[in-house]
């Protein structure tokens, strides 16, 4: 969880649910490579979303309206694997408000490993660069799109009506 405003809530929830022994919190944003970049906050409200790292666009591909930002270290999933920070997961859930396709580029080793069976990734159909790249990358890594879903509340939202959770296996 790279948002400083959300870390407090995350730590509270982990402790309320007595999961501190099962949880490792990594406060660095994911990206395709390792390096410093600007984390642009879409909101300074605790629990807020719609932030961005290393890019000037948000979940819809449009320029992000950032109130504040800070330079932070971004990490790729493959770098984290190579440095033994993480192990190969069976399942990945990726919902990062617009840079899903960029993060997938830095996760090739993980996603091509036979132990990684499925990925749930949020994709905005109207953000063509994201949508096309997610499809091309996951297909090239050997995955097949199994389902594309979103909830009833998303149907009624002008902001997220074209965003779907895609399930790839």
PyMOL commands that set and color helices and strands:
alter all, ss='L'
color gray80, all
select helices_A, chain A and resi 4-16+20-22+77-82+100-105+108-112+128-140+152-155
alter helices_A, ss='H'
color red, helices_A
select strands_A, chain A and resi 35-41+52-53+68-74+91-94+118-124+145-149+163-168
alter strands_A, ss='S'
color yellow, strands_A
deselect
rebuild
show_as cartoon
